[in-house]
Amino acid sequence: MDLHGNGPPSHLLLQRLRPARLFAYAQPGTPGIAGPSWRPDEHERHRWCRLLDWYGIPADPHELWIPPPTAASPAPGAVVVHPGAVAAARRWPRERFAAVAQALHRSGHEVVVTAGAGEGPSARQVAAEAGLTPDAVVGGAGDVPFGLLAALVDRARCVIVGDTGLAHLASALATPSVVLFGPVAPRLWGPPARARHRVLWHPEGDDSPRPGDAHGPLPDERLLRITVEEVVEAVRDLPEPDLRKAAGRPLVPEGSW
């Protein structure tokens, strides 16, 4: 199954493996694949579930949760700040993350800063500028093991994150989040439209699905329009985490997102 965009390179790579069946979207460069048509302005959840449906495999884009993790959280109830992202275009400035972390810490929140492999120096700078102790940083030398990361997010007060993987983990665990968007519209990659998720995005009239370069070398101009004050205010407006989670009971479906 091709879940890597809609270009011939990935189609051709998979075809060379001689699979018994190849599930992919139709593309003129690979006319031998009779898949559904590609829609550029479609949320990723709906896109890939629609592909499965086309091939006769039922898939519900609203069923996105995962089972609660069994590991203990290293910081239950903490605000999780994740300043990293693969591309600089989706990376809000480090000093702004630090200012948010400092404001929340001073108002009484425990704050932890998470980091993937290679992101340790930046995360430690955020923590230091926010007035946090070095042990407030989780990860950095390598990726945080998924079980530990999931437990941290699952029991967090909330997650503050850019348009990157930790935002999706918060959605899958029904953890409140504030997600910062820049080059790509939240209608393509954003969290479910629920009160527990706050999306911050300032397209300033350009409401196209991809107004910027998601892999650009500099923070996107739309991302830079987000202020420290509005992130702090968004956190304060979030509802409390789901009490069913605190009691250790699994989440139940909430209907369509």
Phi, psi and omega per residue, in radians:
M1 nan 2.266 -3.117
D2 -1.643 1.896 3.102
L3 -1.947 0.473 -3.047
H4 -2.078 1.278 3.113
G5 1.192 -2.636 -3.078
N6 -2.445 0.688 -3.097
G7 -1.862 2.657 3.099
P8 -0.977 -0.607 -3.091
P9 -0.940 -0.809 -3.130
S10 -1.281 -0.606 3.080
H11 -1.049 -0.857 -3.087
L12 -1.134 -0.655 3.111
L13 -1.065 -0.797 -3.140
L14 -1.191 -0.645 3.119
Q15 -1.085 -0.598 3.138
R16 -1.162 -0.339 3.079
L17 -1.385 -0.098 3.132
R18 0.946 0.977 3.117
P19 -1.225 2.680 3.076
A20 -1.113 -0.658 3.051
R21 -2.468 2.541 3.099
L22 -2.198 2.056 3.119
F23 -1.690 2.075 -3.128
A24 -2.787 2.853 3.059
Y25 -1.334 2.617 3.098
A26 -1.141 2.497 -3.129
Q27 -2.641 2.327 -3.091
P28 -0.998 -0.522 -3.128
G29 -1.254 -0.265 3.099
T30 -2.324 1.267 -3.033
P31 -1.117 -0.251 -3.139
G32 -1.316 -0.168 3.139
I33 -1.715 2.002 -3.083
A34 -1.732 1.222 -3.141
G35 -1.772 -3.087 3.107
P36 -1.267 2.917 3.139
S37 -1.357 2.571 -3.139
W38 -1.445 2.400 3.070
R39 -2.046 1.995 -3.056
P40 -1.175 -0.511 -3.095
D41 -1.814 1.224 -3.069
E42 -2.497 2.379 3.112
H43 -1.123 2.515 -3.087
E44 -1.005 -0.676 3.130
R45 -1.044 -0.802 -3.123
H46 -1.214 -0.641 -3.107
R47 -1.037 -0.877 -3.028
W48 -1.390 -0.503 3.021
C49 -1.212 -0.627 3.092
R50 -1.131 -0.652 3.091
L51 -1.080 -0.803 3.116
L52 -1.090 -0.776 3.127
D53 -1.013 -0.696 -3.117
W54 -1.055 -0.608 -3.137
Y55 -1.602 0.201 3.035
G56 1.518 0.284 3.125
I57 -1.931 1.915 -3.107
P58 -1.054 2.357 3.125
A59 -2.606 2.231 -3.099
D60 -1.858 1.981 -3.120
P61 -1.164 -0.198 3.130
H62 -1.541 -0.232 3.108
E63 -1.636 1.460 -3.050
L64 -1.995 -0.001 -3.088
W65 -1.365 2.766 3.056
I66 -2.104 2.793 -3.136
P67 -1.081 2.536 3.087
P68 -1.013 2.405 3.140
P69 -1.176 2.671 -3.130
T70 -1.625 -0.324 -3.128
A71 -1.215 2.739 3.077
A72 -1.402 2.494 3.087
S73 -1.337 2.430 3.076
P74 -1.306 -0.216 -3.121
A75 -2.673 1.203 -3.114
P76 -1.065 2.359 3.120
G77 1.461 0.003 -3.094
A78 -1.389 2.738 2.927
V79 -1.460 2.184 -3.141
V80 -1.711 2.096 3.103
V81 -1.887 2.162 -3.141
H82 -2.128 1.720 -3.068
P83 -1.418 -0.167 -3.032
G84 -1.483 2.822 2.997
A85 -2.875 2.687 -3.079
V86 -1.056 -0.763 -3.077
A87 -1.909 2.519 3.130
A88 -1.081 -0.491 -3.123
A89 -1.067 -0.433 -3.119
R90 -1.893 0.278 -3.102
R91 -1.854 1.851 3.041
W92 -1.099 2.545 -3.071
P93 -0.953 2.440 -3.096
R94 -0.998 -0.747 -3.091
E95 -1.132 -0.461 3.107
R96 -1.327 -0.694 3.033
F97 -1.035 -0.716 -3.139
A98 -1.111 -0.706 -3.137
A99 -1.149 -0.673 3.083
V100 -1.131 -0.840 -3.135
A101 -1.042 -0.707 -3.140
Q102 -1.128 -0.775 -3.129
A103 -1.090 -0.732 -3.126
L104 -1.240 -0.664 3.105
H105 -1.109 -0.744 -3.137
R106 -1.181 -0.426 3.130
S107 -1.540 0.081 3.016
G108 1.901 -0.013 3.121
H109 -1.430 2.474 2.867
E110 -1.342 2.352 -3.099
V111 -2.205 2.299 3.003
V112 -2.112 2.616 -3.139
V113 -2.010 2.133 -3.128
T114 -1.732 2.634 -3.097
A115 -2.555 2.429 3.018
G116 -1.515 -3.070 3.139
A117 -1.020 2.261 3.121
G118 1.464 -0.106 -3.110
E119 -1.707 0.113 -3.085
G120 -1.012 -0.871 -3.116
P121 -0.998 -0.780 3.133
S122 -1.119 -0.763 -3.136
A123 -1.120 -0.691 3.124
R124 -1.165 -0.607 3.077
Q125 -1.160 -0.731 3.089
V126 -1.023 -0.837 -3.120
A127 -1.084 -0.772 -3.116
A128 -1.123 -0.780 -3.127
E129 -1.168 -0.452 3.127
A130 -1.477 -0.114 -3.113
G131 1.432 0.375 3.125
L132 -1.601 2.771 3.078
T133 -1.373 2.750 -3.120
P134 -0.995 -0.524 -3.119
D135 -1.332 0.034 3.034
A136 -1.354 -0.185 3.125
V137 -1.587 2.235 3.109
V138 -1.979 2.056 -3.139
G139 1.618 -2.921 3.097
G140 2.052 -0.916 3.089
A141 -1.179 -0.632 3.046
G142 -2.575 3.095 3.084
D143 -1.151 2.532 3.055
V144 -1.187 2.267 3.098
P145 -0.909 2.415 -2.984
F146 -1.014 -0.714 -3.126
G147 -1.049 -0.726 3.131
L148 -1.215 -0.744 3.139
L149 -1.111 -0.753 3.128
A150 -1.102 -0.701 3.113
A151 -1.130 -0.706 3.117
L152 -1.081 -0.825 -3.127
V153 -1.186 -0.717 -3.087
D154 -1.053 -0.660 -3.080
R155 -1.745 0.177 -3.100
A156 -1.332 2.681 2.966
R157 -1.105 -0.766 3.069
C158 -2.958 2.981 3.099
V159 -2.130 2.319 3.036
I160 -1.970 2.099 -2.919
V161 -2.740 2.696 3.006
G162 -1.448 -2.935 -3.109
D163 -1.382 1.393 -3.083
T164 -2.663 -3.099 -2.936
G165 -1.007 -0.619 -3.093
L166 -1.136 -0.469 3.076
A167 -1.121 -0.698 3.135
H168 -1.213 -0.598 3.090
L169 -1.141 -0.695 3.086
A170 -1.077 -0.712 3.099
S171 -1.099 -0.756 -3.085
A172 -1.190 -0.394 3.138
L173 -1.839 0.099 3.130
A174 1.002 0.641 3.094
T175 -1.629 2.324 3.107
P176 -0.944 2.510 -3.098
S177 -2.577 2.687 2.945
V178 -2.105 2.038 -3.022
V179 -2.021 2.250 -3.053
L180 -1.780 2.126 -3.092
F181 -1.964 2.606 3.116
G182 -2.355 -1.520 -3.001
P183 -1.308 -0.323 -3.107
V184 -2.126 2.384 -3.104
A185 -1.162 2.476 3.111
P186 -1.093 -0.324 3.109
R187 -1.223 -0.182 3.055
L188 -1.675 -0.717 -3.013
W189 -2.214 0.110 -2.998
G190 -1.356 2.945 3.122
P191 -1.262 2.948 3.070
P192 -1.026 2.634 -3.135
A193 -1.369 1.320 3.116
R194 -2.183 2.705 -3.102
A195 -1.063 -0.462 -3.098
R196 -1.326 -0.133 3.106
H197 -2.049 2.292 3.074
R198 -2.009 2.175 3.105
V199 -1.825 2.232 3.081
L200 -1.970 2.153 -3.093
W201 -2.784 2.351 -3.106
H202 -2.229 1.421 -3.110
P203 -1.251 -0.323 3.118
E204 0.908 0.923 3.052
G205 1.642 -0.379 3.119
D206 -1.702 1.569 -3.072
D207 -1.680 0.456 3.096
S208 -1.231 2.779 -3.067
P209 -1.130 -0.563 -3.121
R210 -2.333 1.273 -3.098
P211 -1.246 -0.270 3.136
G212 -2.271 -3.081 3.127
D213 -1.665 1.930 -3.103
A214 -1.124 -0.293 -3.116
H215 -2.010 0.371 -3.103
G216 -1.181 2.801 -3.059
P217 -1.477 -0.106 -3.119
L218 -2.277 2.685 3.096
P219 -0.978 2.325 -3.114
D220 -1.126 2.539 -3.096
E221 -1.058 -0.587 3.115
R222 -1.181 -0.643 3.100
L223 -1.125 -0.681 -3.101
L224 -1.243 -0.250 3.085
R225 -1.330 -0.236 3.125
I226 -1.369 2.249 -3.087
T227 -1.733 2.793 3.074
V228 -1.040 -0.753 -3.076
E229 -1.066 -0.711 -3.095
E230 -1.296 -0.471 3.060
V231 -1.210 -0.795 3.119
V232 -1.062 -0.738 -3.140
E233 -1.150 -0.668 3.119
A234 -1.101 -0.698 3.096
V235 -1.087 -0.771 -3.103
R236 -1.161 -0.428 -3.141
D237 -1.520 -0.115 -3.104
L238 -1.204 2.544 3.023
P239 -1.247 2.846 3.073
E240 -1.149 2.651 3.078
P241 -1.005 2.687 -3.089
D242 -1.027 2.151 -3.097
L243 -1.154 -0.420 3.098
R244 -1.089 -0.573 3.118
K245 -1.198 -0.716 -3.133
A246 -1.082 -0.503 3.137
A247 -1.505 0.004 3.097
G248 1.394 0.215 -3.138
R249 -1.632 2.571 -3.139
P250 -1.201 2.677 3.086
L251 -1.228 2.665 3.068
V252 -1.982 2.707 -3.133
P253 -1.025 2.504 -3.123
E254 -1.938 0.256 -3.080
G255 1.494 -2.924 -3.081
S256 -1.250 2.613 -3.126
W257 -1.421 nan nan
